[in-house]
């Protein structure tokens, strides 16, 4: 009986001795796979953040141009009404081709800012109309082309405060998207 116990104990020790390296190998594989998945997710996240930063660098000057145009501050004289519409097109192209990279709040803020600045879908095959007060634009500019009058949505003017608020909310959300908000 003692011999049977001794032999069963020997077998158990032998099985445990054989299984220990196998278990360590399997555990090592699981840890390696988890580490690799974590590194891949971190790399992908880093690439998305890098892309968002590039988009911030590309979009921010255009957004600032619109802010200056609509609030008649800074270099607004350099941004004519046709330039403002061109900036909108460029921004829309950048935004909508990369929209899946951004959160819902950023999309809402972007669309709110554009709604404050432009009346879209005013007519088939027509450019967006500027919601800036045309009288203020004419008064503050040193040069005015009468053909620009048709580019304004006179009945839907947005106040400077509304432009500024929509801009500030957009840029604050944008900063958060790229991890720059403290």
N, C-alpha and C positions, 0 to 999 in steps of 0.2 A: 504494500500500500504506500509506503514511504517512497519506494522506487517509482510508483505511478505518479505520485504528486511531484516528485523531483523531475520526472520526465515531462509532465504537463507544464511545469514551471519553466523548464528549459525551452519547450516549444513556444510558450507565450513570450519568453524573452527574445527568442529568435525572430518571432513574427514582429514584435515591437521594434527590434533592431532593424529589420528589413523595411518596415513601413515608415520609420522615422525619416530616412532620406527621401523617400517617395513623397511623403507629406510636406517636407520642407521644399522639395522641388515644385510641387503643385502650388503651395503657398507663395513661393517666389514668382511663379508664372502669374498668379492672380495680382500680386502687388505690382509686377512689371506692367501688366496690361492696364491696371488702374492708373498707374503713373503716366503711361503713354497717353491714355485718354485725357487725363488732366492736362498734360502738356499740349496736346492737340487743341483742346478747348481754349486754353490760355493763348496759344498762338493765333487761333481764329479770332478770339476777342481782341487781341492786340491789333490784328489786321483791320478789323472793323473800326476800332478807335482811330487808327492811322488814316483810314479812308474818310472818316467823319472829320478829322482835323484838316485834311486836304479840302474837303467840301466847305468847311468853315472858312478856310483861306480863300476859296474861290467865290463863295456866296456873300461873305461879309461886306466886301467893298461894294458890291452891287446893291445890297440892302441899304448900306449907308448912302449910296447915291440917291436911292429913292427917298430915304429919310430927309436928306438935304433938299431934294426937289420939292417934296410935299410940304416941308416946314419952312422953306425959303431961308435956310441957314447954310453956313459953310460955303461950299463950292456949287451952290444950286444953279448959278448962272451957266456953269459948264454943262449942265444936264438939261437939254431942251425937251419939250414934250415928246418928240419922236424918240429921243434917247431913253426917256423914262419907259416908254412902251417896249423898246428893245431890251432894256434891262429886265423888265418883267418876263419877256420871252426867255431870256438866258437863264434867269432864276428858275422859272418853271421847268425848263429842260433839265437843269441840274437837280432840282428837288424831286420831280416825279420819276426820273430814272433811278434815283437812289432812295426813294421813299421807304422801301422795305427795311432799310438800315435804321430808320428813326422810329421813335415811339409815337403813340397816338397824340400825346399832348403837343409834340413838336408839329405834327401835321395840322392840328387844329390851329395852333398859333400862326403857322405859315399862312394858312388859308384866311385867317382873320386879318392878318396884315395885308394880304393881297386884296381882300374885300374892302378894307379901309381905303386902299389906294386906287382901286380900279373897279369899274362896272364891266363885268365880263358878259359875254353872250348878248350883247345889245342888239345885234343883227347878224344875219348870216354873212360870213366872209368879211366881217368887220373886226378891226382891232379893238382891244379893250379900251374903254373910255376912262380918262383920268378924272378922279373925284376931287381934284384940287380946286380951290376957288379960283376961277379964271381971272376975276378982276384983280385979285392980289398978285397972281402970276404976272399979269400985264403991267401992273403998277411997279413991281419990284425989279423987273428985268430991263436991261438997257437995250435989248433987241427983241422984237416980237414979229413973228411971221403970221400974217392974218390966216394962213391956211391951218394954223395950229388950233384955231377956235373950234373947229369940228372935232377935235380930239378930246374934248371935255364933256363930262356928264353933268351938265349944269344943274339939273334938278336933284342930283344925288351928292352934292358936295359934302366932304368930311372935314371936320374941324381939325385944327393943328393939334389940339389935345388928344383927339382920337387917333390921329396918325402916330403921335409920340407914344401913347399908351400901347397901341398894337405893336409898334416897333420894339419898345422896351420888353414887353412880354415875350415876343419872338426871340429876341437876342438872349434873354435870361434863360429861356428854355433851350436854345441852341447851345449855350455855354454848358448847361447841365448835360446835354447829349454827348458832348465831347469830353466830359469829366472835368471841366474848368470851374464849375460852381463850387464854392467853398461852403 
